[in-house]
């Protein structure tokens, strides 16, 4: 699916439509010191095989793509509920 690089969209901060830049959300880098990461490491420690079974047969074949819109006037970022697409491409329109 082709996603346009720029789109005319409502900005809640400017309270009007502006031509906003489109980018794709990416999850941030995981921190090893985060509570959940430490707990996970602690549970995996020691003997006793694999403790968290890996998903052998995932139900979904696609991942959700979340678009981030950046307003050029106030730099506010808004996002759109993720849509399931197999493949996407940012194209100039
Ligand atoms: Zn704005």
PDB file of the backbone (N, CA, C, O) and the ligand in Angstrom, with CONECT records:
HET     ZN  A 101       1
ATOM      1  N   UNK A   1       0.839  -1.184   0.000  1.00  0.00           N
ATOM      2  CA  UNK A   1       0.000   0.000   0.000  1.00  0.00           C
ATOM      3  C   UNK A   1       0.878   1.239   0.000  1.00  0.00           C
ATOM      4  O   UNK A   1       1.868   1.303   0.729  1.00  0.00           O
ATOM      5  N   UNK A   2       0.523   2.215  -0.807  1.00  0.00           N
ATOM      6  CA  UNK A   2       1.277   3.458  -0.874  1.00  0.00           C
ATOM      7  C   UNK A   2       0.711   4.482   0.103  1.00  0.00           C
ATOM      8  O   UNK A   2      -0.489   4.757   0.116  1.00  0.00           O
ATOM      9  N   UNK A   3       1.598   5.036   0.915  1.00  0.00           N
ATOM     10  CA  UNK A   3       1.197   6.063   1.879  1.00  0.00           C
ATOM     11  C   UNK A   3       1.814   7.383   1.425  1.00  0.00           C
ATOM     12  O   UNK A   3       3.023   7.439   1.200  1.00  0.00           O
ATOM     13  N   UNK A   4       1.021   8.445   1.283  1.00  0.00           N
ATOM     14  CA  UNK A   4       1.588   9.728   0.844  1.00  0.00           C
ATOM     15  C   UNK A   4       2.502  10.323   1.905  1.00  0.00           C
ATOM     16  O   UNK A   4       2.267  10.163   3.103  1.00  0.00           O
ATOM     17  N   UNK A   5       3.563  11.022   1.446  1.00  0.00           N
ATOM     18  CA  UNK A   5       4.530  11.618   2.367  1.00  0.00           C
ATOM     19  C   UNK A   5       3.958  12.830   3.078  1.00  0.00           C
ATOM     20  O   UNK A   5       4.342  13.146   4.204  1.00  0.00           O
ATOM     21  N   UNK A   6       3.038  13.504   2.408  1.00  0.00           N
ATOM     22  CA  UNK A   6       2.421  14.694   2.978  1.00  0.00           C
ATOM     23  C   UNK A   6       0.911  14.594   2.827  1.00  0.00           C
ATOM     24  O   UNK A   6       0.401  14.063   1.841  1.00  0.00           O
ATOM     25  N   UNK A   7       0.207  15.116   3.824  1.00  0.00           N
ATOM     26  CA  UNK A   7      -1.247  15.036   3.777  1.00  0.00           C
ATOM     27  C   UNK A   7      -1.857  16.269   4.441  1.00  0.00           C
ATOM     28  O   UNK A   7      -1.332  16.779   5.431  1.00  0.00           O
ATOM     29  N   UNK A   8      -2.966  16.735   3.885  1.00  0.00           N
ATOM     30  CA  UNK A   8      -3.674  17.870   4.469  1.00  0.00           C
ATOM     31  C   UNK A   8      -4.567  17.327   5.580  1.00  0.00           C
ATOM     32  O   UNK A   8      -5.520  16.590   5.329  1.00  0.00           O
ATOM     33  N   UNK A   9      -4.235  17.712   6.826  1.00  0.00           N
ATOM     34  CA  UNK A   9      -4.893  17.101   7.962  1.00  0.00           C
ATOM     35  C   UNK A   9      -5.125  18.145   9.053  1.00  0.00           C
ATOM     36  O   UNK A   9      -4.423  19.153   9.135  1.00  0.00           O
ATOM     37  N   UNK A  10      -6.130  17.874   9.887  1.00  0.00           N
ATOM     38  CA  UNK A  10      -6.458  18.814  10.963  1.00  0.00           C
ATOM     39  C   UNK A  10      -5.417  18.748  12.079  1.00  0.00           C
ATOM     40  O   UNK A  10      -5.041  17.666  12.532  1.00  0.00           O
ATOM     41  N   UNK A  11      -4.958  19.920  12.515  1.00  0.00           N
ATOM     42  CA  UNK A  11      -4.040  19.991  13.652  1.00  0.00           C
ATOM     43  C   UNK A  11      -4.818  20.516  14.854  1.00  0.00           C
ATOM     44  O   UNK A  11      -5.342  21.629  14.797  1.00  0.00           O
ATOM     45  N   UNK A  12      -4.908  19.743  15.949  1.00  0.00           N
ATOM     46  CA  UNK A  12      -5.690  20.184  17.108  1.00  0.00           C
ATOM     47  C   UNK A  12      -5.082  21.377  17.841  1.00  0.00           C
ATOM     48  O   UNK A  12      -5.783  22.094  18.555  1.00  0.00           O
ATOM     49  N   UNK A  13      -3.776  21.589  17.662  1.00  0.00           N
ATOM     50  CA  UNK A  13      -3.124  22.697  18.356  1.00  0.00           C
ATOM     51  C   UNK A  13      -3.350  24.018  17.605  1.00  0.00           C
ATOM     52  O   UNK A  13      -3.660  25.047  18.204  1.00  0.00           O
ATOM     53  N   UNK A  14      -3.185  23.957  16.276  1.00  0.00           N
ATOM     54  CA  UNK A  14      -3.427  25.146  15.442  1.00  0.00           C
ATOM     55  C   UNK A  14      -4.916  25.353  15.195  1.00  0.00           C
ATOM     56  O   UNK A  14      -5.343  26.437  14.797  1.00  0.00           O
ATOM     57  N   UNK A  15      -5.704  24.303  15.435  1.00  0.00           N
ATOM     58  CA  UNK A  15      -7.150  24.317  15.232  1.00  0.00           C
ATOM     59  C   UNK A  15      -7.528  24.599  13.776  1.00  0.00           C
ATOM     60  O   UNK A  15      -8.519  25.278  13.505  1.00  0.00           O
ATOM     61  N   UNK A  16      -6.735  24.075  12.851  1.00  0.00           N
ATOM     62  CA  UNK A  16      -7.023  24.226  11.426  1.00  0.00           C
ATOM     63  C   UNK A  16      -6.305  23.123  10.646  1.00  0.00           C
ATOM     64  O   UNK A  16      -5.513  22.367  11.209  1.00  0.00           O
ATOM     65  N   UNK A  17      -6.591  23.042   9.360  1.00  0.00           N
ATOM     66  CA  UNK A  17      -5.929  22.052   8.520  1.00  0.00           C
ATOM     67  C   UNK A  17      -4.568  22.578   8.066  1.00  0.00           C
ATOM     68  O   UNK A  17      -4.435  23.738   7.676  1.00  0.00           O
ATOM     69  N   UNK A  18      -3.570  21.711   8.123  1.00  0.00           N
ATOM     70  CA  UNK A  18      -2.240  22.056   7.631  1.00  0.00           C
ATOM     71  C   UNK A  18      -1.705  20.872   6.842  1.00  0.00           C
ATOM     72  O   UNK A  18      -2.185  19.749   6.997  1.00  0.00           O
ATOM     73  N   UNK A  19      -0.701  21.125   5.989  1.00  0.00           N
ATOM     74  CA  UNK A  19      -0.104  20.024   5.228  1.00  0.00           C
ATOM     75  C   UNK A  19       0.969  19.397   6.101  1.00  0.00           C
ATOM     76  O   UNK A  19       2.018  19.995   6.342  1.00  0.00           O
ATOM     77  N   UNK A  20       0.698  18.194   6.571  1.00  0.00           N
ATOM     78  CA  UNK A  20       1.561  17.550   7.554  1.00  0.00           C
ATOM     79  C   UNK A  20       2.404  16.439   6.957  1.00  0.00           C
ATOM     80  O   UNK A  20       2.008  15.757   6.012  1.00  0.00           O
ATOM     81  N   UNK A  21       3.581  16.283   7.546  1.00  0.00           N
ATOM     82  CA  UNK A  21       4.518  15.242   7.113  1.00  0.00           C
ATOM     83  C   UNK A  21       4.110  13.909   7.723  1.00  0.00           C
ATOM     84  O   UNK A  21       3.717  13.845   8.887  1.00  0.00           O
ATOM     85  N   UNK A  22       4.205  12.854   6.938  1.00  0.00           N
ATOM     86  CA  UNK A  22       3.814  11.527   7.408  1.00  0.00           C
ATOM     87  C   UNK A  22       5.069  10.685   7.642  1.00  0.00           C
ATOM     88  O   UNK A  22       5.957  10.621   6.791  1.00  0.00           O
ATOM     89  N   UNK A  23       5.126  10.046   8.804  1.00  0.00           N
ATOM     90  CA  UNK A  23       6.206   9.096   9.062  1.00  0.00           C
ATOM     91  C   UNK A  23       5.602   7.880   9.747  1.00  0.00           C
ATOM     92  O   UNK A  23       4.440   7.895  10.151  1.00  0.00           O
ATOM     93  N   UNK A  24       6.391   6.842   9.873  1.00  0.00           N
ATOM     94  CA  UNK A  24       5.905   5.587  10.451  1.00  0.00           C
ATOM     95  C   UNK A  24       6.476   5.426  11.853  1.00  0.00           C
ATOM     96  O   UNK A  24       7.668   5.643  12.070  1.00  0.00           O
ATOM     97  N   UNK A  25       5.634   5.049  12.797  1.00  0.00           N
ATOM     98  CA  UNK A  25       6.066   4.853  14.177  1.00  0.00           C
ATOM     99  C   UNK A  25       6.938   3.611  14.292  1.00  0.00           C
ATOM    100  O   UNK A  25       6.646   2.559  13.723  1.00  0.00           O
ATOM    101  N   UNK A  26       8.017   3.772  15.048  1.00  0.00           N
ATOM    102  CA  UNK A  26       8.879   2.627  15.321  1.00  0.00           C
ATOM    103  C   UNK A  26       9.076   2.536  16.818  1.00  0.00           C
ATOM    104  O   UNK A  26       9.260   3.555  17.485  1.00  0.00           O
ATOM    105  N   UNK A  27       9.041   1.338  17.349  1.00  0.00           N
ATOM    106  CA  UNK A  27       9.222   1.142  18.781  1.00  0.00           C
ATOM    107  C   UNK A  27      10.629   1.569  19.172  1.00  0.00           C
ATOM    108  O   UNK A  27      11.583   1.342  18.428  1.00  0.00           O
ATOM    109  N   UNK A  28      10.753   2.187  20.340  1.00  0.00           N
ATOM    110  CA  UNK A  28      12.052   2.651  20.807  1.00  0.00           C
ATOM    111  C   UNK A  28      12.949   1.504  21.248  1.00  0.00           C
ATOM    112  O   UNK A  28      12.532   0.348  21.321  1.00  0.00           O
ATOM    113  N   UNK A  29      14.196   1.865  21.540  1.00  0.00           N
ATOM    114  CA  UNK A  29      15.172   0.866  21.971  1.00  0.00           C
ATOM    115  C   UNK A  29      14.813   0.396  23.375  1.00  0.00           C
ATOM    116  O   UNK A  29      14.442   1.206  24.224  1.00  0.00           O
ATOM    117  N   UNK A  30      14.921  -0.897  23.623  1.00  0.00           N
ATOM    118  CA  UNK A  30      14.574  -1.449  24.933  1.00  0.00           C
ATOM    119  C   UNK A  30      15.712  -1.183  25.915  1.00  0.00           C
ATOM    120  O   UNK A  30      16.889  -1.347  25.592  1.00  0.00           O
ATOM    121  N   UNK A  31      15.323  -0.764  27.134  1.00  0.00           N
ATOM    122  CA  UNK A  31      16.325  -0.487  28.147  1.00  0.00           C
ATOM    123  C   UNK A  31      16.493  -1.715  29.040  1.00  0.00           C
ATOM    124  O   UNK A  31      15.511  -2.266  29.538  1.00  0.00           O
ATOM    125  N   UNK A  32      17.714  -2.130  29.233  1.00  0.00           N
ATOM    126  CA  UNK A  32      17.985  -3.306  30.051  1.00  0.00           C
ATOM    127  C   UNK A  32      17.686  -3.102  31.512  1.00  0.00           C
ATOM    128  O   UNK A  32      17.519  -4.067  32.258  1.00  0.00           O
ATOM    129  N   UNK A  33      17.616  -1.828  31.939  1.00  0.00           N
ATOM    130  CA  UNK A  33      17.394  -1.532  33.357  1.00  0.00           C
ATOM    131  C   UNK A  33      15.922  -1.337  33.696  1.00  0.00           C
ATOM    132  O   UNK A  33      15.586  -1.117  34.860  1.00  0.00           O
ATOM    133  N   UNK A  34      15.041  -1.413  32.709  1.00  0.00           N
ATOM    134  CA  UNK A  34      13.605  -1.259  32.962  1.00  0.00           C
ATOM    135  C   UNK A  34      13.115  -2.416  33.835  1.00  0.00           C
ATOM    136  O   UNK A  34      13.615  -3.536  33.735  1.00  0.00           O
ATOM    137  N   UNK A  35      12.126  -2.129  34.694  1.00  0.00           N
ATOM    138  CA  UNK A  35      11.637  -3.116  35.655  1.00  0.00           C
ATOM    139  C   UNK A  35      11.219  -4.418  34.982  1.00  0.00           C
ATOM    140  O   UNK A  35      11.575  -5.499  35.451  1.00  0.00           O
ATOM    141  N   UNK A  36      10.471  -4.324  33.895  1.00  0.00           N
ATOM    142  CA  UNK A  36      10.001  -5.519  33.194  1.00  0.00           C
ATOM    143  C   UNK A  36      11.131  -6.338  32.613  1.00  0.00           C
ATOM    144  O   UNK A  36      11.094  -7.569  32.640  1.00  0.00           O
ATOM    145  N   UNK A  37      12.148  -5.650  32.081  1.00  0.00           N
ATOM    146  CA  UNK A  37      13.301  -6.340  31.494  1.00  0.00           C
ATOM    147  C   UNK A  37      14.083  -7.081  32.579  1.00  0.00           C
ATOM    148  O   UNK A  37      14.542  -8.203  32.367  1.00  0.00           O
ATOM    149  N   UNK A  38      14.228  -6.442  33.746  1.00  0.00           N
ATOM    150  CA  UNK A  38      14.965  -7.061  34.853  1.00  0.00           C
ATOM    151  C   UNK A  38      14.203  -8.276  35.375  1.00  0.00           C
ATOM    152  O   UNK A  38      14.801  -9.309  35.676  1.00  0.00           O
ATOM    153  N   UNK A  39      12.887  -8.146  35.479  1.00  0.00           N
ATOM    154  CA  UNK A  39      12.050  -9.240  35.963  1.00  0.00           C
ATOM    155  C   UNK A  39      12.136 -10.426  34.998  1.00  0.00           C
ATOM    156  O   UNK A  39      12.250 -11.580  35.411  1.00  0.00           O
ATOM    157  N   UNK A  40      12.078 -10.110  33.713  1.00  0.00           N
ATOM    158  CA  UNK A  40      12.144 -11.141  32.682  1.00  0.00           C
ATOM    159  C   UNK A  40      13.473 -11.898  32.753  1.00  0.00           C
ATOM    160  O   UNK A  40      13.504 -13.126  32.668  1.00  0.00           O
ATOM    161  N   UNK A  41      14.570 -11.148  32.911  1.00  0.00           N
ATOM    162  CA  UNK A  41      15.896 -11.744  32.996  1.00  0.00           C
ATOM    163  C   UNK A  41      16.005 -12.645  34.221  1.00  0.00           C
ATOM    164  O   UNK A  41      16.603 -13.721  34.177  1.00  0.00           O
ATOM    165  N   UNK A  42      15.405 -12.171  35.322  1.00  0.00           N
ATOM    166  CA  UNK A  42      15.443 -12.915  36.584  1.00  0.00           C
ATOM    167  C   UNK A  42      14.696 -14.234  36.451  1.00  0.00           C
ATOM    168  O   UNK A  42      15.136 -15.263  36.966  1.00  0.00           O
ATOM    169  N   UNK A  43      13.578 -14.196  35.765  1.00  0.00           N
ATOM    170  CA  UNK A  43      12.768 -15.401  35.612  1.00  0.00           C
ATOM    171  C   UNK A  43      13.422 -16.407  34.689  1.00  0.00           C
ATOM    172  O   UNK A  43      13.253 -17.617  34.843  1.00  0.00           O
ATOM    173  N   UNK A  44      14.172 -15.890  33.727  1.00  0.00           N
ATOM    174  CA  UNK A  44      14.815 -16.787  32.757  1.00  0.00           C
ATOM    175  C   UNK A  44      16.092 -17.415  33.308  1.00  0.00           C
ATOM    176  O   UNK A  44      16.628 -18.368  32.743  1.00  0.00           O
ATOM    177  N   UNK A  45      16.562 -16.866  34.411  1.00  0.00           N
ATOM    178  CA  UNK A  45      17.828 -17.299  35.003  1.00  0.00           C
ATOM    179  C   UNK A  45      17.769 -18.761  35.474  1.00  0.00           C
ATOM    180  O   UNK A  45      16.708 -19.267  35.841  1.00  0.00           O
ATOM    181  N   UNK A  46      18.884 -19.398  35.455  1.00  0.00           N
ATOM    182  CA  UNK A  46      19.007 -20.731  36.054  1.00  0.00           C
ATOM    183  C   UNK A  46      18.570 -21.872  35.160  1.00  0.00           C
ATOM    184  O   UNK A  46      18.373 -21.709  33.956  1.00  0.00           O
ATOM    185  N   UNK A  47      18.425 -23.030  35.778  1.00  0.00           N
ATOM    186  CA  UNK A  47      18.055 -24.229  35.041  1.00  0.00           C
ATOM    187  C   UNK A  47      16.542 -24.267  34.843  1.00  0.00           C
ATOM    188  O   UNK A  47      15.810 -23.509  35.480  1.00  0.00           O
ATOM    189  N   UNK A  48      16.088 -25.128  33.983  1.00  0.00           N
ATOM    190  CA  UNK A  48      14.650 -25.328  33.834  1.00  0.00           C
ATOM    191  C   UNK A  48      14.102 -24.991  32.467  1.00  0.00           C
ATOM    192  O   UNK A  48      12.922 -24.678  32.313  1.00  0.00           O
ATOM    193  N   UNK A  49      14.968 -25.059  31.480  1.00  0.00           N
ATOM    194  CA  UNK A  49      14.486 -24.939  30.105  1.00  0.00           C
ATOM    195  C   UNK A  49      13.932 -23.584  29.734  1.00  0.00           C
ATOM    196  O   UNK A  49      14.117 -22.599  30.449  1.00  0.00           O
ATOM    197  N   UNK A  50      13.248 -23.551  28.605  1.00  0.00           N
ATOM    198  CA  UNK A  50      12.640 -22.320  28.087  1.00  0.00           C
ATOM    199  C   UNK A  50      11.407 -21.989  28.912  1.00  0.00           C
ATOM    200  O   UNK A  50      10.484 -22.800  29.003  1.00  0.00           O
ATOM    201  N   UNK A  51      11.384 -20.813  29.509  1.00  0.00           N
ATOM    202  CA  UNK A  51      10.273 -20.478  30.400  1.00  0.00           C
ATOM    203  C   UNK A  51       9.148 -19.715  29.724  1.00  0.00           C
ATOM    204  O   UNK A  51       8.009 -19.718  30.191  1.00  0.00           O
ATOM    205  N   UNK A  52       9.476 -19.069  28.632  1.00  0.00           N
ATOM    206  CA  UNK A  52       8.438 -18.353  27.894  1.00  0.00           C
ATOM    207  C   UNK A  52       8.350 -18.983  26.505  1.00  0.00           C
ATOM    208  O   UNK A  52       9.173 -18.677  25.642  1.00  0.00           O
ATOM    209  N   UNK A  53       7.379 -19.846  26.276  1.00  0.00           N
ATOM    210  CA  UNK A  53       7.324 -20.512  24.985  1.00  0.00           C
ATOM    211  C   UNK A  53       7.187 -19.527  23.836  1.00  0.00           C
ATOM    212  O   UNK A  53       6.374 -18.604  23.874  1.00  0.00           O
ATOM    213  N   UNK A  54       7.996 -19.745  22.827  1.00  0.00           N
ATOM    214  CA  UNK A  54       7.937 -18.863  21.664  1.00  0.00           C
ATOM    215  C   UNK A  54       6.684 -19.219  20.876  1.00  0.00           C
ATOM    216  O   UNK A  54       6.313 -20.387  20.768  1.00  0.00           O
ATOM    217  N   UNK A  55       6.045 -18.202  20.333  1.00  0.00           N
ATOM    218  CA  UNK A  55       4.821 -18.388  19.567  1.00  0.00           C
ATOM    219  C   UNK A  55       5.147 -19.186  18.297  1.00  0.00           C
ATOM    220  O   UNK A  55       5.797 -18.688  17.379  1.00  0.00           O
ATOM    221  N   UNK A  56       4.679 -20.426  18.275  1.00  0.00           N
ATOM    222  CA  UNK A  56       5.024 -21.308  17.161  1.00  0.00           C
ATOM    223  C   UNK A  56       4.227 -20.973  15.905  1.00  0.00           C
ATOM    224  O   UNK A  56       4.755 -21.011  14.794  1.00  0.00           O
ATOM    225  N   UNK A  57       2.957 -20.648  16.092  1.00  0.00           N
ATOM    226  CA  UNK A  57       2.092 -20.402  14.933  1.00  0.00           C
ATOM    227  C   UNK A  57       1.315 -19.108  15.150  1.00  0.00           C
ATOM    228  O   UNK A  57       0.198 -19.138  15.667  1.00  0.00           O
ATOM    229  N   UNK A  58       1.890 -17.979  14.762  1.00  0.00           N
ATOM    230  CA  UNK A  58       1.199 -16.709  14.987  1.00  0.00           C
ATOM    231  C   UNK A  58      -0.110 -16.632  14.204  1.00  0.00           C
ATOM    232  O   UNK A  58      -0.196 -17.065  13.055  1.00  0.00           O
ATOM    233  N   UNK A  59      -1.116 -16.076  14.852  1.00  0.00           N
ATOM    234  CA  UNK A  59      -2.437 -15.975  14.232  1.00  0.00           C
ATOM    235  C   UNK A  59      -2.463 -14.942  13.111  1.00  0.00           C
ATOM    236  O   UNK A  59      -3.190 -15.088  12.129  1.00  0.00           O
ATOM    237  N   UNK A  60      -1.660 -13.901  13.276  1.00  0.00           N
ATOM    238  CA  UNK A  60      -1.665 -12.813  12.289  1.00  0.00           C
ATOM    239  C   UNK A  60      -0.476 -12.927  11.351  1.00  0.00           C
ATOM    240  O   UNK A  60       0.615 -13.339  11.746  1.00  0.00           O
ATOM    241  N   UNK A  61      -0.709 -12.559  10.113  1.00  0.00           N
ATOM    242  CA  UNK A  61       0.373 -12.587   9.128  1.00  0.00           C
ATOM    243  C   UNK A  61       0.872 -11.178   8.804  1.00  0.00           C
ATOM    244  O   UNK A  61       1.820 -10.998   8.040  1.00  0.00           O
ATOM    245  N   UNK A  62       0.214 -10.189   9.401  1.00  0.00           N
ATOM    246  CA  UNK A  62       0.601  -8.803   9.144  1.00  0.00           C
ATOM    247  C   UNK A  62       0.850  -8.080  10.456  1.00  0.00           C
ATOM    248  O   UNK A  62       0.481  -8.567  11.525  1.00  0.00           O
ATOM    249  N   UNK A  63       1.480  -6.909  10.369  1.00  0.00           N
ATOM    250  CA  UNK A  63       1.685  -6.090  11.548  1.00  0.00           C
ATOM    251  C   UNK A  63       0.991  -4.764  11.328  1.00  0.00           C
ATOM    252  O   UNK A  63       0.824  -4.309  10.197  1.00  0.00           O
ATOM    253  N   UNK A  64       0.586  -4.146  12.439  1.00  0.00           N
ATOM    254  CA  UNK A  64      -0.087  -2.867  12.324  1.00  0.00           C
ATOM    255  C   UNK A  64       0.922  -1.764  12.063  1.00  0.00           C
ATOM    256  O   UNK A  64       1.997  -1.733  12.663  1.00  0.00           O
ATOM    257  N   UNK A  65       0.566  -0.863  11.167  1.00  0.00           N
ATOM    258  CA  UNK A  65       1.422   0.262  10.821  1.00  0.00           C
ATOM    259  C   UNK A  65       0.765   1.533  11.350  1.00  0.00           C
ATOM    260  O   UNK A  65      -0.353   1.876  10.965  1.00  0.00           O
ATOM    261  N   UNK A  66       1.485   2.234  12.248  1.00  0.00           N
ATOM    262  CA  UNK A  66       0.959   3.466  12.825  1.00  0.00           C
ATOM    263  C   UNK A  66       1.631   4.658  12.142  1.00  0.00           C
ATOM    264  O   UNK A  66       2.857   4.766  12.105  1.00  0.00           O
ATOM    265  N   UNK A  67       0.802   5.541  11.608  1.00  0.00           N
ATOM    266  CA  UNK A  67       1.331   6.723  10.930  1.00  0.00           C
ATOM    267  C   UNK A  67       1.427   7.887  11.920  1.00  0.00           C
ATOM    268  O   UNK A  67       0.521   8.101  12.725  1.00  0.00           O
ATOM    269  N   UNK A  68       2.531   8.634  11.852  1.00  0.00           N
ATOM    270  CA  UNK A  68       2.734   9.806  12.699  1.00  0.00           C
ATOM    271  C   UNK A  68       2.659  11.037  11.790  1.00  0.00           C
ATOM    272  O   UNK A  68       3.337  11.106  10.765  1.00  0.00           O
ATOM    273  N   UNK A  69       1.839  11.991  12.175  1.00  0.00           N
ATOM    274  CA  UNK A  69       1.702  13.213  11.386  1.00  0.00           C
ATOM    275  C   UNK A  69       2.338  14.360  12.151  1.00  0.00           C
ATOM    276  O   UNK A  69       2.029  14.571  13.324  1.00  0.00           O
ATOM    277  N   UNK A  70       3.217  15.097  11.503  1.00  0.00           N
ATOM    278  CA  UNK A  70       3.884  16.232  12.144  1.00  0.00           C
ATOM    279  C   UNK A  70       3.420  17.529  11.481  1.00  0.00           C
ATOM    280  O   UNK A  70       3.549  17.705  10.270  1.00  0.00           O
ATOM    281  N   UNK A  71       2.884  18.424  12.292  1.00  0.00           N
ATOM    282  CA  UNK A  71       2.429  19.726  11.792  1.00  0.00           C
ATOM    283  C   UNK A  71       3.651  20.623  11.585  1.00  0.00           C
ATOM    284  O   UNK A  71       4.451  20.768  12.509  1.00  0.00           O
ATOM    285  N   UNK A  72       3.825  21.229  10.405  1.00  0.00           N
ATOM    286  CA  UNK A  72       5.009  22.068  10.163  1.00  0.00           C
ATOM    287  C   UNK A  72       4.973  23.393  10.919  1.00  0.00           C
ATOM    288  O   UNK A  72       6.015  24.013  11.133  1.00  0.00           O
ATOM    289  N   UNK A  73       3.781  23.830  11.324  1.00  0.00           N
ATOM    290  CA  UNK A  73       3.669  25.137  11.968  1.00  0.00           C
ATOM    291  C   UNK A  73       3.966  25.088  13.460  1.00  0.00           C
ATOM    292  O   UNK A  73       4.673  25.950  13.983  1.00  0.00           O
ATOM    293  N   UNK A  74       3.429  24.081  14.150  1.00  0.00           N
ATOM    294  CA  UNK A  74       3.643  24.020  15.601  1.00  0.00           C
ATOM    295  C   UNK A  74       4.441  22.782  16.006  1.00  0.00           C
ATOM    296  O   UNK A  74       4.715  22.593  17.191  1.00  0.00           O
ATOM    297  N   UNK A  75       4.815  21.947  15.058  1.00  0.00           N
ATOM    298  CA  UNK A  75       5.602  20.726  15.282  1.00  0.00           C
ATOM    299  C   UNK A  75       4.878  19.676  16.121  1.00  0.00           C
ATOM    300  O   UNK A  75       5.494  18.724  16.600  1.00  0.00           O
ATOM    301  N   UNK A  76       3.581  19.850  16.296  1.00  0.00           N
ATOM    302  CA  UNK A  76       2.840  18.857  17.074  1.00  0.00           C
ATOM    303  C   UNK A  76       2.703  17.568  16.273  1.00  0.00           C
ATOM    304  O   UNK A  76       2.476  17.578  15.063  1.00  0.00           O
ATOM    305  N   UNK A  77       2.849  16.465  16.991  1.00  0.00           N
ATOM    306  CA  UNK A  77       2.719  15.154  16.345  1.00  0.00           C
ATOM    307  C   UNK A  77       1.409  14.508  16.757  1.00  0.00           C
ATOM    308  O   UNK A  77       1.049  14.486  17.934  1.00  0.00           O
ATOM    309  N   UNK A  78       0.713  13.989  15.778  1.00  0.00           N
ATOM    310  CA  UNK A  78      -0.507  13.237  16.054  1.00  0.00           C
ATOM    311  C   UNK A  78      -0.371  11.899  15.346  1.00  0.00           C
ATOM    312  O   UNK A  78       0.394  11.769  14.391  1.00  0.00           O
ATOM    313  N   UNK A  79      -1.102  10.922  15.806  1.00  0.00           N
ATOM    314  CA  UNK A  79      -1.009   9.631  15.133  1.00  0.00           C
ATOM    315  C   UNK A  79      -2.377   9.104  14.756  1.00  0.00           C
ATOM    316  O   UNK A  79      -3.410   9.626  15.174  1.00  0.00           O
ATOM    317  N   UNK A  80      -2.352   8.076  13.970  1.00  0.00           N
ATOM    318  CA  UNK A  80      -3.573   7.468  13.454  1.00  0.00           C
ATOM    319  C   UNK A  80      -3.574   6.022  13.894  1.00  0.00           C
ATOM    320  O   UNK A  80      -2.534   5.363  13.914  1.00  0.00           O
ATOM    321  N   UNK A  81      -4.752   5.534  14.248  1.00  0.00           N
ATOM    322  CA  UNK A  81      -4.893   4.148  14.676  1.00  0.00           C
ATOM    323  C   UNK A  81      -4.252   3.221  13.641  1.00  0.00           C
ATOM    324  O   UNK A  81      -4.450   3.392  12.438  1.00  0.00           O
ATOM    325  N   UNK A  82      -3.483   2.240  14.120  1.00  0.00           N
ATOM    326  CA  UNK A  82      -2.743   1.357  13.223  1.00  0.00           C
ATOM    327  C   UNK A  82      -3.638   0.571  12.276  1.00  0.00           C
ATOM    328  O   UNK A  82      -4.712   0.100  12.650  1.00  0.00           O
ATOM    329  N   UNK A  83      -3.168   0.444  11.042  1.00  0.00           N
ATOM    330  CA  UNK A  83      -3.900  -0.353  10.060  1.00  0.00           C
ATOM    331  C   UNK A  83      -3.041  -1.550   9.684  1.00  0.00           C
ATOM    332  O   UNK A  83      -1.815  -1.452   9.645  1.00  0.00           O
ATOM    333  N   UNK A  84      -3.681  -2.673   9.409  1.00  0.00           N
ATOM    334  CA  UNK A  84      -2.951  -3.880   9.044  1.00  0.00           C
ATOM    335  C   UNK A  84      -2.686  -3.894   7.552  1.00  0.00           C
ATOM    336  O   UNK A  84      -3.609  -4.003   6.744  1.00  0.00           O
ATOM    337  N   UNK A  85      -1.410  -3.781   7.195  1.00  0.00           N
ATOM    338  CA  UNK A  85      -1.038  -3.919   5.795  1.00  0.00           C
ATOM    339  C   UNK A  85       0.213  -4.757   5.706  1.00  0.00           C
ATOM    340  O   UNK A  85       1.081  -4.711   6.578  1.00  0.00           O
ATOM    341  N   UNK A  86       0.290  -5.513   4.649  1.00  0.00           N
ATOM    342  CA  UNK A  86       1.414  -6.412   4.456  1.00  0.00           C
ATOM    343  C   UNK A  86       2.683  -5.630   4.135  1.00  0.00           C
ATOM    344  O   UNK A  86       3.765  -5.913   4.649  1.00  0.00           O
ATOM    345  N   UNK A  87       2.513  -4.659   3.284  1.00  0.00           N
ATOM    346  CA  UNK A  87       3.662  -3.916   2.797  1.00  0.00           C
ATOM    347  C   UNK A  87       3.256  -2.465   2.606  1.00  0.00           C
ATOM    348  O   UNK A  87       2.156  -2.181   2.132  1.00  0.00           O
ATOM    349  N   UNK A  88       4.134  -1.550   2.971  1.00  0.00           N
ATOM    350  CA  UNK A  88       3.803  -0.140   2.758  1.00  0.00           C
ATOM    351  C   UNK A  88       4.984   0.594   2.151  1.00  0.00           C
ATOM    352  O   UNK A  88       6.131   0.153   2.232  1.00  0.00           O
ATOM    353  N   UNK A  89       4.671   1.718   1.546  1.00  0.00           N
ATOM    354  CA  UNK A  89       5.697   2.523   0.912  1.00  0.00           C
ATOM    355  C   UNK A  89       5.288   3.980   1.024  1.00  0.00           C
ATOM    356  O   UNK A  89       4.151   4.334   0.711  1.00  0.00           O
ATOM    357  N   UNK A  90       6.221   4.840   1.473  1.00  0.00           N
ATOM    358  CA  UNK A  90       5.936   6.265   1.547  1.00  0.00           C
ATOM    359  C   UNK A  90       6.243   6.863   0.185  1.00  0.00           C
ATOM    360  O   UNK A  90       7.378   6.793  -0.284  1.00  0.00           O
ATOM    361  N   UNK A  91       5.245   7.446  -0.449  1.00  0.00           N
ATOM    362  CA  UNK A  91       5.444   8.012  -1.781  1.00  0.00           C
ATOM    363  C   UNK A  91       5.067   9.489  -1.807  1.00  0.00           C
ATOM    364  O   UNK A  91       4.142   9.926  -1.123  1.00  0.00           O
ATOM    365  N   UNK A  92       5.803  10.238  -2.608  1.00  0.00           N
ATOM    366  CA  UNK A  92       5.470  11.655  -2.806  1.00  0.00           C
ATOM    367  C   UNK A  92       4.236  11.730  -3.678  1.00  0.00           C
ATOM    368  O   UNK A  92       4.093  10.990  -4.651  1.00  0.00           O
ATOM    369  N   UNK A  93       3.350  12.636  -3.312  1.00  0.00           N
ATOM    370  CA  UNK A  93       2.105  12.712  -4.065  1.00  0.00           C
ATOM    371  C   UNK A  93       1.965  14.074  -4.709  1.00  0.00           C
ATOM    372  O   UNK A  93       0.974  14.335  -5.391  1.00  0.00           O
TER     373      UNK A  93
HETATM  374 ZN    ZN A 101      -0.194  22.723  14.189  1.00  0.00          ZN
END
